[in-house]
Amino acid sequence: MTKQMDVYQSDELDTTWEKKILLIGGVVGVAVGLGSAYLLIKNVEKTGKQPTLQPREGLKLAILLFGLVRNVANLWEE
């Protein structure tokens, strides 16, 4: 006796994984952003200095963030 499996084919792609990834990415992004802001606030409270962002520091931060996003985008590339 042989079993025959029915193959379900649809013209529509299953996009539930995309929604899950967007949700997880959003939650992680919010958590990292809030954590960074909290650490900055604690650092300002400890040092007593007003936080300032110089153009050079902003550029360094932007390059770092773009590198992080690029690495995340290439996680499953072969």
Secondary structure as a PSIPRED ss2 file (coil, helix, strand):
# PSIPRED VFORMAT (PSIPRED V4.0)

   1 M C   1.000  0.000  0.000
   2 T C   1.000  0.000  0.000
   3 K C   1.000  0.000  0.000
   4 Q C   1.000  0.000  0.000
   5 M C   1.000  0.000  0.000
   6 D C   1.000  0.000  0.000
   7 V C   1.000  0.000  0.000
   8 Y C   1.000  0.000  0.000
   9 Q C   1.000  0.000  0.000
  10 S C   1.000  0.000  0.000
  11 D C   1.000  0.000  0.000
  12 E C   1.000  0.000  0.000
  13 L C   1.000  0.000  0.000
  14 D C   1.000  0.000  0.000
  15 T C   1.000  0.000  0.000
  16 T H   0.000  1.000  0.000
  17 W H   0.000  1.000  0.000
  18 E H   0.000  1.000  0.000
  19 K H   0.000  1.000  0.000
  20 K H   0.000  1.000  0.000
  21 I H   0.000  1.000  0.000
  22 L H   0.000  1.000  0.000
  23 L H   0.000  1.000  0.000
  24 I H   0.000  1.000  0.000
  25 G H   0.000  1.000  0.000
  26 G H   0.000  1.000  0.000
  27 V H   0.000  1.000  0.000
  28 V H   0.000  1.000  0.000
  29 G H   0.000  1.000  0.000
  30 V H   0.000  1.000  0.000
  31 A H   0.000  1.000  0.000
  32 V H   0.000  1.000  0.000
  33 G H   0.000  1.000  0.000
  34 L H   0.000  1.000  0.000
  35 G H   0.000  1.000  0.000
  36 S H   0.000  1.000  0.000
  37 A H   0.000  1.000  0.000
  38 Y H   0.000  1.000  0.000
  39 L H   0.000  1.000  0.000
  40 L H   0.000  1.000  0.000
  41 I H   0.000  1.000  0.000
  42 K H   0.000  1.000  0.000
  43 N H   0.000  1.000  0.000
  44 V H   0.000  1.000  0.000
  45 E H   0.000  1.000  0.000
  46 K H   0.000  1.000  0.000
  47 T H   0.000  1.000  0.000
  48 G C   1.000  0.000  0.000
  49 K C   1.000  0.000  0.000
  50 Q C   1.000  0.000  0.000
  51 P C   1.000  0.000  0.000
  52 T C   1.000  0.000  0.000
  53 L C   1.000  0.000  0.000
  54 Q C   1.000  0.000  0.000
  55 P H   0.000  1.000  0.000
  56 R H   0.000  1.000  0.000
  57 E H   0.000  1.000  0.000
  58 G H   0.000  1.000  0.000
  59 L H   0.000  1.000  0.000
  60 K H   0.000  1.000  0.000
  61 L H   0.000  1.000  0.000
  62 A H   0.000  1.000  0.000
  63 I H   0.000  1.000  0.000
  64 L H   0.000  1.000  0.000
  65 L H   0.000  1.000  0.000
  66 F H   0.000  1.000  0.000
  67 G H   0.000  1.000  0.000
  68 L H   0.000  1.000  0.000
  69 V H   0.000  1.000  0.000
  70 R H   0.000  1.000  0.000
  71 N H   0.000  1.000  0.000
  72 V H   0.000  1.000  0.000
  73 A H   0.000  1.000  0.000
  74 N C   1.000  0.000  0.000
  75 L C   1.000  0.000  0.000
  76 W C   1.000  0.000  0.000
  77 E C   1.000  0.000  0.000
  78 E C   1.000  0.000  0.000
